[in-house]
Each structure stands twice: as structure tokens, then as C-alpha cells.
Amino acid sequence: MRQLQWTVLLVVGALTIAAAQQPTFRAGVTLVSTDVIARDPDGRFVADLTRENFTVLEDDVPQTISSFTLIRGGRTYNLLQPTAPSAGPEGLVLPQAKPRTDDTSGRVLLVFIDDLHFEPEYSPHVRKLMETIVDTLVHDGDLVMVVSSGPSYLEIGPTYDKKMVREAVGKIRGSGLLPAELFKMLESSQGPGDIRDRARMAFFTAYNLLGDLERVNNKRKAVIYVSTGYDFDPFVEGRLGRDRIQGGRFSDPMRYLIDTENPYFRLGSVTADMDLHALMRELVLSANRANATFYTIDPRGLTGVVDAGQYLDQSEWRTYLQKTASTLRFLAEGTGGFAVVNTNDFAGELKRIDAETSDYYVLGFYSSNPDPAKRTRTLEVKVDRPNVSINSRHAYSLKTEGKAPAPPPLKIKK
């Protein structure tokens, strides 16, 4: 009997150790939602589509539409409420979905003023643009936030009070770097001065705000992103002394102190576009995960020749304009929005944004792909009605554990 008891204890102990060593798998089911805008050939919103008219593909695999909502003129029509899927992974019991009681009227508008990336001379233009945003875009029932990336120190909302939003106008002031200032800055392997740190600070601020927007459901989320765009290696010819104006900042007799031909010194130029693309891509993934749409606005409007006092060749200036505008297009088009660049008709473009954020469908589905390692997934929405065009986001990503890395310390002149 004693020997049998010891045998039982040994078997139980072995099973306990095996169970403790067995890895734990966590499964979860999250409703993926995407905003869809359907328009006829004349550009008018098509408001009589049903769930059966739509097909949602994730990585080319058809998905079952679990929720279907129509927003028309800012009013919400819940045609199909989301429910928990009938069957999840084997052995997993899912709780019943709770009915939603939150307010679904209005929109969420995040106005992001990237004052680190527009020059002080554009401050009056951005203030006027902000007034136009309040008058044209913000309506009763809209939840509005206004945040800046730098020394304007804006952190307004979330609020329904348009007066509070309007009070932020007078605080806006740009602190972007002028070309002449870039030429005077100390050159490093990462380019001139703190140009990359400024961009990281802007992206880090926007990234955290998008993380907060993830918790907002059943509302159209639009980010009005005001910036002149990004370039990690601007005016390289002028900085290296090969321009036709002043010979560049290294044309003086002390140029030999900095070895511009050293490949390690110029490594920043080689990796500049790659590093910038990586930061922008992460921001786009975060926006798609939050189902937020970027509408980027360049406050420079229609730009001509550069001021001669900036000691910059005109061809380099045009290249800089094209490159920075392309970064704004990347952020907008990657999230289903559009960029307002090379135009002075801000009021007209804001009305266009207003139309896109007032009439739309919201389609929700539970992904049929349980693999958490597949972080980024493509999305495609199709409609079976002829002559109807669809505008929606093209991808979304699963959230990874941990937080975004903290930005480097940045000193802004006051």
C-alpha cells in the first residue's frame, strides 16, 4: 500500500510539472471595423447600399460582415449590430457581446498642429487655417481635440465646445527651421542639427494620440494634420558646398575640419529616406489600427521661388517642396484620406473633408486568421453595384505588446 501511494504521488507530481511547463496560449477576438465611402460617377454619396452589396477581403480572403452601420449627414443608422462570433478557436468559450449604449452621434476630430515643421513666418497662415477649420469643419456633436508637437503647447479637449477650440488659435506659432538656419548648424552623421529629433517628436506625439483613439468606437475619426512635411537630408548640395549661390556652409577655409567625403560621415544621407519611411509607416499602421483617417494640410499653399536671403538654389528648393509634399501624401493616402497640398483653397478642401466624414458606412468583421504573428493585413472592400466607386483604408495592423519608444530630448528655442 505504501509503495502504491508513492507511485501515485510521483505520477501526480510529474503531471503537475508537465502542466506548469506547458506554454499558455491566449486567444482573443476583436471586431475589425473600417469606414467605407461609396460614390456614384458624379461624386454623390450612395446611401442605399446593404450589407449584401459589400464584400470585405482580408489578405484576399473573404470575411463575414458582422456589423453594418450607415452614417448619413452625421446621423447614425445601426442596420446591423456586432455580435460575438458563434464559434471561436477550438475549446474557447466566448462571452456574449454586450449591447452598446454609447453615443454614436457626431465625429471625432483630432487637429494636430505640427509646429515643429512650419516656419515662424507661416504662423499667421496656420492661425487663419485653424479659424477656417472651426467655422467650416467643426459641427455640433463633434468631439474635437487640438494638440501641437512643439512650442505652441496646445492640448485642448476632448471637448464639444467650439469656443474652447477657437481659443487655441492665438497660441499657434511655428518653430520650423529655415534653410539659412540649416546651413549654419553643426553637421553630423545624422544630418544637420536636430532635424531627425524634431520629426521623431512629432511622430511620437501623433502615435500616442492614435493609441487613445483606438478606444473610441462607432465614430468617424479624422486627423487634420497640419505640417509642411519631412525631409531628413534637405538641401544636401547647398550644405556640401556644391550649390550656385553661396558655395554652401562648408565653402569656408575651415571646411577641412569636417570630412564630408568620409562614407561614415555621410551615412545619414544613405539611410535618411529609409529611416523616414520607417517612422511614417509605423504612424500609418497605428492610424489604420485605430480606424482613423489622415487629412494632411500643407500651410504653404501654392509656393513659388525661395527668398534670396535663404542662400538656396531654386532647383534644390523645388526638390525640397516635392519631397516634403510626398510625405504628406503618403500619410494621407495610406489611411484612406487625401493631402491638401499645392493649393490656397483651404476652405474648399475643408468642405470636401467635411463631406467625406459626414456620409459613410462602417463595416465590421471578425478576422478568420487567428495567427497573431501576421501583424499587418491588407484590406479590400468591393461593391457589386456598377459605376459605384469605393474609398476605404487598404490595411490594418494588430497591436504589439509594449509602448512606442520614448522620443529623444528636444530643446526648442522660446
N, C-alpha and C positions, 0 to 999 in steps of 0.2 A: 504493500500500500504506500509506504514512504517513497519507494522508487517511482511509483506511478505519479505521486504528487510532484516530485521533482521534474519528471518528464513534462507534465502539464505546464508547470511554471516556465520551463525552458522554451516550450513552444509559444506560449503567450508572450514571453519576453522577446522572442525572435520576431513575432508578428508586429509587436509594438515598435521595435526598432525599424522594421521594414516600412511600416506606415509613416514613421517620422521622417525617413529618408526619401519617401516618395515625393516628387515635386508637386506643388499645388498649382493648378490651372484655374485662372479666374476668367469667367465668361460674362459678357455684358451685351446688351442690345440697346443701341442708340438710334433714335429716329433721325435720319438724314433728310434735311429739307433744303430745297432750292427754289429761288424766285424765278419765275418764267414770264417773259413779256411776249405776247403774241400780237402781231400787227398785220394788217392787210396791205396790198400793194400801194395804197395811198397813205400809209403810215398811221392809220387809225387802229386803236386797240380793239381786238376781237374778244368780246365779253361773253359769248355764248358757247364756249367750249366746255366739254365734260371730261371726266377722268378717262373715259374710254377713248377720247381723241388723242391722248398723250401716251408716249412710250418713253420710259427712262432707262437708259443703258449705263451701267457702271462697268468700266473696262470691257465694253461691248457685250455685257451680259444683261439681258432684260431683268428689271426689278418690278416687284409688285407695289403699286402705288397704294399706300396705306392711309394717307391723308390728302385732302384736296380742298384748297381754300381759294376763293376769289375775292380780291380786293378791288373795288371799283369806286373811284373818287374818294379814296380814303376810308370807305366803309367796308367792313369785313362780312363776308358771307361764308360760313363754315358749311360747305356742302358735304364734307366727309371728315369726321374727327379721327385722329390717330388712335389706334388700339394696339395693345401688345400683340405680337405675333402668336399664332396658335401653337406653334412648336418651335423651340429653340434647339440648341445643341443637345445631344442625347444625354439624358439624366439631369437636365437643368429645368427647374420649375420656375416659371416667370410669374411675377405678381400681375394682377390686373391693373391696367393703366387707370390712373385717377382722372376724373373729369377736370378739364381746365376751367378755372374761374377767373383767370387774369384778364385784364383789359386788353383787348386786341385792336382798339381803335388807334388811329394816328401812326406815326412813324418814329423811328429813332434816327436822329441826325447828329452825326459827330463832325464838327468843324475843326479840322486840325490845321492850325496856323504854324507852318514850319518856318519860323522867323530866323532860324539859323541859316536859311537858304533863300533869302531875298535881301537885296542890299538896302541900306537905310533910305536911299532916295525913292524906293518903291513903297515906303510905309504909307504915304497918303493914298496911293492906289489901292493898297490892301484894305485900308480903313473904309474907303468908298465901296470896295467889293464886299466887305462884311456888311455894310448897311444894305446893299442890294440883296444879299443873301437873306437878311432878316425880313426885308419887305417882300421879296419875291418867293422865297422857298419855304420859309417857316410859317406854318398854319396852326390854328387852334387844335390842340390834341397831340401835337408833335412833341416828343421828348427830345430836348436839344442839349448837347454838350459842346463846349468850346475849350480847347486845350492847345497850348503852344509848346514848341520844343525848346525854346530858349528864353531870352531875357524879357519877353513880354509878360511872362509869368501869368499866363491865363489858365484858369482851372474853374470854369463855370459849369454848373449843373452836375448831374442831370436835372433839368428843370422844364416846366411848361410855360414859364414866364418869359415872354419875348422882351420885356423891359430889361430883365437881368442880362439877357444875351446882348442887347443893344449897348449896355453899359461897358461891354468889353471892347468896343470899337476904339475908344480913345487910348487904350493901353497898348495897342499894337505898334510895334516898332521893329524894323528889320535889323539884323546884325550880320548879314551875309558879307563875304569877302569880295572886295573889288579886285579886278585884275592887277592894278598897280600895287595893291597890298600883297598879293600873292608873290609878285616879283621880289618884294623886299623881305620875304620870310625865309627863315633858315630851311635849307633843303635837306631832306633825309632820305633814307631808303624807302620810305612810305610816301614820298611826295612832299609838297610844300606844307609846312606848318602843321596845323591840327585839322586839316581838311577831312581826313577819314574819321577822326573822333567826332566831328560835328555830325557827319552822316550817321554814325553809329548811335549817337544820342537821339537823333530824330527817329530812326527806325526802332530803337528800344522803347521810346515813349509810345509810338503808334502800336507796337507789338503788345504792350501791356494793356492798352486801351481795348484792343481787339479781343484780348483774353476776357475782359469784363463783358464785352458784347456777346460772347458765347452763351451767357446765361439768360439772354433775352430771347424769348420765343414769340412766334406768331406776329412779328412786326417787321416791316421793311426797314432794313438797316443800311443807311447810306453814309459814306465817309466823304466829306468835302475836303479834299486835300490840297491846300494852298502852298505851293512851293515853286521855285524856279528850276527844280531838278538837280541832278547829281552828276559829278564827274570827278573821279579820284586822281586823274592826271591831266588837269587842264592846262592849256597854253604851253605845251611842252616845248615847242620850238622857241618861243619867246624866253622861257625860263632857262633854256640851254644856250642862249646866245645866238640863235640862228634866224631870228626874225629880221625884218627890213626896217624896223622903226628905231629902236634904241640899242639894238645888239643884245638885248636880254639882260637879265640880272647878273649873269656870270661873265659879262664882257669887260669887267674892270680888271686891273692888273692882279688883283688878289684871287682870280679865278682858280689858280693852281692849287689853292688850299683845299678845293673840293674836286675829287677825281670823278668827273662826270662820265668818263669812258669805262670806269670800273663796272663790270656786269653785276656785281653785288650791290653797288650803289644804285643802279638803275633797275634793280629787281622789282621795285614798286611799280614801275611803268609796265612791266610784263604782266604782273598779277592784278593790276588796277581794275580792269574790266571784269575779271573773274571774281574778285572779291566783292565788287559792287553787285554783280549779278546774284551772288550767293545771298547777300543781305536782302535784296529786293525779292528774291524768290521765297525766302522764309516769310517775309511780310505778306506776300500774296497767298501763301499757303495758310497763314493764320487768318487772313480775311475770308478765304473760302471756307475754312473750318467754322467760322462764326457766321457764315452766310451773309457777309457784309460786302457791299459794292463800293468800289472806289470811283470817285469822280474827281480827277486831278485838274487843278486850275493853275495856269501859269500867269502870275500877275503882270508879267512884262508885256503881254498882249502882242500886238504887231511891233516887231523890233526892226530897227534899221541899222545904220552904221554905229560903231562904237565911238565913244568920245575920244578925241585925240589925246586927252590928258591921261588916258589909261595906258598909253605907250604899248598898244597892241595892234598887231597886223589884222586887217579886216578879214582875211581868209581864215585865220585862226578863230576869230570871233564868230564867224558863220558856222564853223565846225563845232564850236562850243555850244552854240544855240541848238544845232541839230541833235547833238549828243544828249544834252540835258532834256530836251523835249522828248526824245525817245524813251528816256527813263520814266517820264510821266505817263507816256502811252503804255509802257509795259505794266505799270502798277494798275492802271485803269482797265485795260483790256484783259488782263489776267484774272480780273474779278467780275467781269461782265459789265463794266461801266465804260466810260469814254473819257478822253482827255480834252480839256479846253485849252488849246494852245494856238498860237499864231492868230489870235482874234481879239478884237476890242469889244465885241458884242457880248459882254458878260451877262447882261440881263436876258438876252435871248437864249443863251446856253443854260442859264439857271432855270428858265421856264421849261426847257427840254428835260432837265434833270427832274423838275417837279412832276412832269408828265410821266416819266419813267418810274418814279417812286410812288405814284398815286394809283396806277392801274396795273395790276399784275396778278398772276396766280402763284400759289405756294404749293408745291408738290412734295410730299414726304414719303419715305420708304425706309424699310429696314434692310440693310445690306445683306445679300446672300453669301458674301465672302466673310467667313469667320476668322481669317488669318490676320492677326494684329501686326504681323511683320510687313504686310502690304500697306504702308503708310499713305502714300499718295495714290489716289484713284481718279481715273478720268470719268467725266460725266457727259452724257449727251442726251438731250431732250428732243424728241421728234413729235410731230403732229401729223395726223392723217388727212387733214383738210388741205386741199390745194391752194396755192397762192397765199399762204399764211407763213410769215417768217417768224422765227423763234430767236429770242435773245435770252441767254441764261449763262451761268458760270460753267466752265468746262472741266473743273476738277475740284476735289476737296481732299483734305488730309486728316488722318487720325492724330489726336493729341498725344504727344510723348510725355513720359514722366519727367518731372523736374521743371525748372523755370528757365527762361532765357538768361544768358549770361549778362551780368551787370555791365553797363557801359563804362568806358574809361572816364576818369575825372576830366571835366572840361571847364576851362576858365573863360568866361565871357566878359568882355570889357563892358563896363556900365557907362 
